[in-house]
Amino acid sequence: MLAGTAFGVSAQDFDASATINIGSLYEPQNLDNTAGAGQGVNEAFNGNVYEALFKLTDAGAVEKSLVADYTQSEDGLTYTFKLQPNVKFHSGDPLTAADVKSSIERVVAENSKSSRKKSLSVIDSIETPDDATVVVKLKSRSISLPYNLSYVWIVNDAATDITSSEDGTGPYKLADWRRGSALALEKFDGYWGAAPTNAGVTYNYFTDATALNNALLTGAVDIITSVQSPDSLAQFKDNPQFTVTEGASTTKEILAYNDRVAPFDNVKVRKALARAVDKKKLLESIWGDYGTLIGSFVPPTDPWYVDLTSVDPYDPESAKELLKEAGFPDGFEFTIDTPDYDPHPIVAQFLQSEFAKVGVKANINIITANEWYTKIYQSHDFQATLQEHVNHRDIVFYGNPDFYWGYNNPTVTDLIASAETQPTEADQTAKLLEANKLIAEDAASNWLYLYPQIVVSAANVSGYPINGLNSQFFAYGIKKAAQ
């Protein structure tokens, strides 16, 4: 189901003074989405504490947010944005064009760790003719500019270090962050838009899925943002005290290779490992009847999706033959760096067993989320790694040879770059569809499956997002039934 929110509590019956307790496995590493904070900061802060010029809705549409209106020049190189009036930051300062300019510059700065840094490098200059107007000039056409700007949180330009504090314009402000435990947000009374339907939310963090599920069962939390333990669903599914909703996911579980290093610089090796894994069996072992098999990095919610699961289907004998052709008749040995949280360790063990059947020995090295960021993402010091990629429309990462996995096909790079300069969305889609097929033929990574997006809540709670695109979890519409 691709919809905006889960409904259930009628407007006159909800308690506007209620605090909503949300359960999650994804605590932020810090509170700055340009400083390697991880997906947890998007879940808690995106649209809740910080807003952008545009918003990616839970249904996948791009809508105006802090932008009241905008125009585009005929050549597509100049965008003029008019800001919403009477917007205030949580500190009380008014929103101005200077804040927007500095916020965009934070994302594209040399030290930024934003995943959209490269996408926004097309910006040539930013002008602020008055407090309510921002003029963005581009080096080349960028059909995705509004979409990419939805990733840019507008931060007060007077704010300094926002890794442990914030100054956004959203409907909530930070109340408290107890690291390792919980992050509390409270309603911001000076909010320029519609007031939240609750008094605040607290994100409660857990290190394993069982403890998270138990918290919902015992009433310690009201909602689980994304169920990570499918075996537990039965206890919620047929229980009238709970609501189980399946949305549309963009979260891909992948085995990413370091395509810069041998033997993963050899396409035959990558294709062999793709064919060595019974992904249907893997998905069923992790998620039962939930989730989707994918043959590339592109989920069905992206316009350039096509089913590519037949490109390298499960075929161990073919895998052995490809390894022989690649110069590895007796296989080889390598290490998978594996994040320490569910479901990665279990997936790693499954892959280890599958690869052994074709003569490849996979060692497993368990690392923390912080280690993954520094070792894999920053230093590219790895052979292969498991990771879940949550972003919407993120095929662009395969057009960046400097990205952590090092995939470098000049034709794909050109297609992805060219897609961005197209005059229409249909032209963009055609280019990215072609790129998608090439990436799959190259087996650039081993795309294992698309996570299901399952939200479970207490039956007296409604109004929450169900798709969780880009890990965001808009909390301002959540309602809790009055007692």
C-alpha positions in Angstrom: 0.0 0.0 0.0 1.4 3.4 -1.0 -0.3 5.9 1.1 0.4 8.9 3.3 -0.6 7.9 6.8 -2.3 5.3 8.9 -5.7 6.4 10.0 -8.0 5.2 12.9 -8.6 7.9 15.5 -11.3 10.4 14.6 -10.4 14.1 15.0 -12.7 14.7 18.0 -11.4 11.7 19.9 -7.6 12.3 20.0 -5.7 13.7 23.0 -3.7 16.8 21.8 -1.8 16.8 25.1 -0.5 13.2 24.7 3.2 12.4 24.2 3.9 9.7 21.6 6.5 7.1 22.5 8.2 5.8 19.3 10.5 2.7 19.3 13.4 2.5 17.0 16.7 0.7 16.4 18.3 3.7 14.8 19.7 6.2 17.2 21.5 9.1 15.6 25.3 9.2 15.8 25.0 12.9 16.2 22.3 15.5 15.3 23.9 17.0 12.1 22.9 15.3 8.8 26.0 16.7 7.2 28.3 15.1 9.8 27.7 11.4 9.3 24.8 11.1 11.8 23.3 8.1 10.1 19.7 7.3 9.2 18.4 7.8 12.8 18.7 11.6 12.5 16.5 11.6 9.4 13.9 9.5 11.2 13.8 11.8 14.2 14.5 15.3 12.7 13.6 15.4 9.1 10.3 17.3 8.8 9.9 17.3 12.6 12.7 19.5 13.8 14.2 20.7 10.5 12.4 21.6 7.3 13.7 22.1 3.8 12.6 24.3 0.9 10.8 21.3 -0.4 9.4 18.2 1.3 9.4 14.6 0.1 6.0 13.4 1.2 5.4 9.9 2.5 3.6 9.1 -0.8 6.8 10.1 -2.7 5.7 13.4 -4.1 7.9 16.6 -3.9 5.9 19.5 -2.4 6.8 23.0 -1.5 7.6 23.5 2.2 9.6 26.6 3.2 9.2 27.8 -0.4 6.0 29.7 -1.0 6.6 29.9 -4.7 9.4 29.6 -7.3 10.2 30.2 -10.9 12.7 28.7 -13.3 14.4 30.5 -16.2 13.8 29.4 -19.7 17.3 27.9 -20.0 16.8 26.0 -16.8 19.9 27.5 -15.1 18.3 30.0 -12.7 15.8 29.2 -9.9 14.2 32.0 -7.9 12.6 31.0 -4.6 10.3 33.1 -2.6 10.2 32.1 1.1 7.2 31.5 3.3 6.5 34.6 5.4 6.6 34.8 9.2 8.7 31.6 9.7 10.8 31.5 12.9 13.6 29.3 14.1 13.2 27.7 17.5 15.6 30.3 18.9 13.1 33.0 17.9 15.2 34.3 15.0 13.3 34.9 11.7 14.0 32.8 8.6 15.8 34.8 6.0 17.3 34.1 2.6 20.8 34.2 4.3 19.8 31.1 6.3 18.9 29.3 3.2 22.1 30.2 1.5 24.3 29.1 4.4 22.3 25.9 4.8 22.9 24.9 1.1 26.6 25.8 1.5 26.8 23.6 4.6 25.7 20.6 2.4 28.2 21.2 -0.4 31.1 22.3 1.8 34.4 20.4 1.5 34.0 18.7 4.9 30.3 17.8 4.4 29.4 14.2 4.7 26.0 14.6 3.1 24.9 11.9 0.6 23.6 14.7 -1.6 26.8 16.7 -1.7 27.7 15.7 -5.3 24.1 16.1 -6.5 24.1 19.7 -5.4 27.6 20.5 -6.7 25.8 21.6 -9.9 25.0 24.9 -8.0 27.2 27.7 -9.4 26.1 30.5 -7.1 23.5 31.6 -4.6 22.2 35.2 -4.4 20.0 36.8 -1.7 18.6 40.0 -3.2 16.3 40.4 -0.2 15.4 38.5 3.0 12.5 36.7 1.3 14.3 35.8 -2.0 16.9 33.2 -2.9 18.3 33.0 -6.4 20.2 29.7 -7.2 22.2 29.7 -10.4 23.4 26.4 -11.9 26.3 25.3 -14.0 24.0 23.0 -16.0 20.4 22.0 -15.9 19.3 20.0 -12.9 15.8 18.5 -13.3 16.1 17.1 -9.8 17.0 20.3 -8.0 13.7 20.7 -6.0 14.0 17.0 -5.1 17.6 17.3 -4.0 16.8 20.5 -2.0 14.4 18.4 0.0 17.5 16.9 1.7 18.8 20.3 2.7 17.7 21.2 6.2 17.4 24.9 6.7 19.4 25.8 9.8 19.7 29.2 11.4 22.9 30.7 10.1 23.7 31.9 13.6 23.9 28.3 14.8 27.4 26.9 15.2 27.9 23.3 16.3 24.6 21.4 15.7 25.9 17.9 16.4 24.3 17.9 19.8 21.9 20.9 19.6 19.5 22.3 16.9 17.9 25.4 15.6 15.3 24.5 13.0 11.9 25.8 11.9 10.0 22.5 12.3 6.9 21.8 14.4 9.0 20.3 17.2 12.1 21.5 19.0 14.6 19.3 20.8 13.7 18.8 24.5 16.3 16.3 25.6 18.7 13.7 24.2 19.9 11.0 26.5 22.5 9.2 24.4 22.0 5.5 24.2 18.4 5.8 25.5 16.0 8.3 24.1 15.6 11.6 22.2 12.6 13.8 23.2 10.9 16.4 21.0 8.4 18.9 22.3 5.8 21.0 20.3 7.2 24.4 19.1 4.5 26.9 19.9 5.9 29.5 17.5 5.6 27.1 14.5 4.5 28.8 11.3 2.3 25.9 10.0 -0.4 23.7 11.3 0.2 22.7 14.9 1.0 19.0 15.7 -1.8 16.7 16.8 0.2 15.8 19.9 2.3 17.6 22.6 5.5 15.9 21.6 7.3 12.6 20.7 10.0 10.6 22.3 12.2 8.3 20.2 13.2 5.4 22.4 16.2 3.4 21.2 16.9 -0.3 21.4 19.9 -2.4 20.3 17.9 -5.5 19.3 14.6 -6.2 17.7 13.3 -8.5 20.4 13.6 -5.8 23.1 11.9 -3.3 20.7 9.0 -5.6 20.2 8.7 -6.3 23.9 8.5 -2.6 24.5 5.4 -2.3 22.3 3.8 -5.4 23.9 4.2 -3.9 27.4 3.1 -0.4 26.4 6.5 1.2 26.9 6.2 2.5 23.3 3.2 3.3 21.1 4.8 2.7 17.7 7.6 0.8 16.1 8.8 2.8 13.1 10.0 -0.3 11.1 9.8 -3.8 12.3 13.1 -5.7 12.0 12.1 -9.0 13.5 9.4 -10.6 11.3 9.1 -13.7 13.4 7.4 -11.5 16.0 4.7 -10.2 13.7 2.3 -13.0 14.6 1.9 -11.7 18.1 0.7 -8.3 16.7 -1.1 -9.3 13.5 -4.1 -11.1 15.0 -4.2 -9.0 18.2 -6.9 -6.3 18.3 -4.7 -4.3 20.6 -2.3 -3.5 17.7 -2.3 -2.3 14.1 0.1 -3.7 11.6 0.6 -1.7 8.3 2.8 -2.6 5.4 4.0 0.3 3.3 6.3 0.8 0.3 10.0 0.5 1.2 13.1 2.1 -0.3 15.5 0.2 1.9 17.8 -2.2 0.1 19.9 -4.8 1.8 23.1 -5.2 -0.3 26.5 -6.8 -0.3 28.6 -3.9 -1.6 32.0 -4.8 -3.0 35.0 -2.5 -3.1 35.1 -2.5 -6.9 38.5 -0.9 -6.9 40.3 -4.0 -5.6 40.9 -7.5 -6.8 39.0 -9.7 -7.3 36.0 -7.4 -7.2 37.3 -5.3 -10.0 36.4 -8.4 -12.2 32.8 -8.3 -13.4 32.8 -12.1 -13.8 33.6 -12.5 -10.1 30.8 -10.2 -9.1 28.3 -12.0 -11.3 29.5 -15.3 -9.9 28.8 -14.2 -6.4 25.4 -12.9 -7.4 24.5 -16.3 -8.9 25.8 -18.1 -5.9 23.1 -16.7 -3.5 19.6 -18.1 -3.3 18.1 -14.8 -2.6 14.5 -16.1 -2.4 15.6 -18.5 0.4 17.5 -15.7 2.1 14.5 -13.3 2.0 12.2 -16.0 3.3 14.7 -16.9 6.1 14.9 -13.3 7.2 11.4 -11.9 6.4 9.1 -14.9 5.8 6.3 -13.7 3.5 7.4 -10.1 3.5 9.9 -8.1 1.4 10.7 -8.1 -2.3 13.5 -9.5 -4.5 15.3 -6.9 -6.5 17.8 -7.3 -9.4 19.3 -3.8 -9.0 19.6 -0.9 -6.7 16.3 0.6 -7.9 13.1 -0.2 -6.0 9.6 -0.2 -7.6 8.8 3.3 -6.2 11.5 4.9 -8.5 10.3 5.9 -12.0 13.2 4.1 -13.7 12.4 0.7 -12.0 12.4 -2.4 -14.1 12.5 -6.0 -12.9 16.1 -7.1 -13.4 16.0 -10.2 -11.1 16.6 -12.4 -14.2 20.0 -10.8 -15.0 22.0 -13.0 -12.6 19.5 -15.6 -11.3 20.4 -18.2 -8.7 22.6 -20.7 -10.5 25.6 -22.2 -8.5 26.9 -24.2 -11.4 27.0 -21.1 -13.6 28.7 -19.3 -10.6 31.5 -21.9 -10.5 32.0 -21.6 -14.3 32.3 -17.8 -14.1 34.8 -18.1 -11.3 36.8 -20.5 -13.4 36.7 -18.1 -16.4 37.8 -15.3 -14.1 40.9 -17.2 -13.0 39.6 -18.6 -9.7 38.8 -22.3 -10.4 39.4 -23.1 -6.7 37.7 -20.0 -5.5 39.2 -17.3 -3.2 39.0 -15.9 0.3 37.7 -12.5 1.4 36.2 -10.6 4.3 32.7 -9.2 4.7 32.6 -6.2 7.2 29.2 -6.6 8.8 27.4 -4.0 10.9 26.6 -5.5 14.4 22.8 -4.9 14.3 19.9 -6.9 12.9 19.6 -8.4 10.3 23.2 -8.0 9.0 25.0 -10.7 11.1 22.4 -13.3 10.1 22.6 -12.3 6.5 26.4 -12.5 6.6 26.2 -16.1 7.9 23.8 -17.1 5.1 26.1 -15.6 2.5 29.1 -17.3 4.1 27.3 -20.7 3.6 26.2 -19.9 0.1 29.6 -18.8 -1.1 31.2 -21.9 0.4 29.1 -24.0 -1.9 30.9 -22.5 -4.9 34.4 -22.7 -3.3 34.6 -19.1 -2.0 35.5 -18.6 1.7 33.9 -15.5 3.3 35.2 -14.4 6.6 32.9 -12.2 8.8 34.2 -9.2 10.6 31.5 -7.6 12.9 31.8 -3.8 13.2 29.8 -1.0 14.9 27.9 1.6 12.9 30.6 4.2 13.8 33.3 1.8 12.6 31.4 1.2 9.4 31.3 4.9 8.7 35.0 5.6 9.2 36.4 2.3 7.9 34.1 1.7 4.9 32.4 5.0 3.9 35.3 7.3 4.6 38.5 5.3 4.2 37.3 2.7 1.7 39.3 0.1 3.7 37.3 -3.0 2.9 36.8 -5.9 0.4 33.0 -6.3 0.9 30.4 -5.0 3.3 26.8 -5.5 4.2 24.6 -2.4 4.5 21.1 -1.2 4.1 20.6 1.8 1.8 17.5 3.7 2.7 17.5 6.6 0.2 14.8 7.2 -2.4 16.1 7.7 -6.0 19.7 6.9 -5.1 20.9 5.3 -8.3 22.9 8.5 -8.6 25.5 7.0 -6.3 26.6 4.5 -9.0 27.4 7.5 -11.2 30.0 8.7 -8.6 33.3 6.8 -8.9 34.4 8.3 -5.6 31.5 6.7 -3.7 32.6 4.1 -1.1 32.0 1.1 -3.4 34.2 2.6 -6.2 32.0 1.4 -9.1 33.3 3.2 -12.2 31.6 2.6 -15.6 32.1 5.7 -17.7 29.0 5.0 -19.7 26.9 4.8 -16.6 28.5 7.9 -15.2 27.7 9.8 -18.4 24.1 8.5 -18.5 23.4 9.6 -14.9 25.0 13.0 -15.4 23.1 13.4 -18.7 19.8 12.4 -17.1 20.1 15.3 -14.7 20.3 17.8 -17.6 17.2 16.5 -19.5 14.4 18.9 -20.1 11.6 16.5 -19.1 11.0 13.8 -16.6 10.4 11.3 -19.3 13.8 12.0 -20.8 15.4 11.7 -17.4 13.6 8.4 -16.8 14.8 6.9 -20.1 18.4 7.7 -19.3 18.3 6.3 -15.8 16.5 3.2 -17.0 19.4 2.5 -19.4 21.9 3.2 -16.6 20.0 0.9 -14.3 20.2 -2.0 -16.8 24.0 -1.5 -17.3 24.6 -1.4 -13.5 22.7 -4.7 -13.2 24.6 -6.3 -16.1 27.9 -5.3 -14.3 26.7 -6.8 -11.0 28.2 -3.6 -9.5 27.0 -4.8 -6.1 25.0 -7.8 -4.9 21.5 -6.6 -4.3 19.9 -9.1 -1.9 16.4 -7.9 -1.3 14.2 -4.9 -0.6 13.1 -4.7 3.0 9.4 -4.6 3.8 8.3 -1.5 5.5 6.1 -2.7 8.4 4.9 -0.2 11.0 3.2 -1.6 14.1 1.4 0.6 16.6 -1.0 0.3 19.5 -4.6 0.3 18.2 -5.3 3.7 19.9 -2.6 5.4 17.8 -3.0 6.6 14.2 -1.9 9.3 11.8 1.7 8.1 11.4 3.5 7.7 8.0 3.7 4.1 6.7 6.3 4.3 3.9 9.2 5.9 5.6 10.9 7.0 2.5 14.6 8.0 3.2 14.0 6.8 6.8 11.9 9.9 7.6 9.1 9.5 10.1 6.8 12.5 10.3 5.4 12.6 13.8 3.3 15.8 13.7 0.2 14.1 12.5 0.2 11.2 15.0 -2.9 11.0 17.2 -3.5 9.1 20.4 -7.0 8.3 21.4 -8.4 10.2 24.4 -9.0 8.0 27.5 
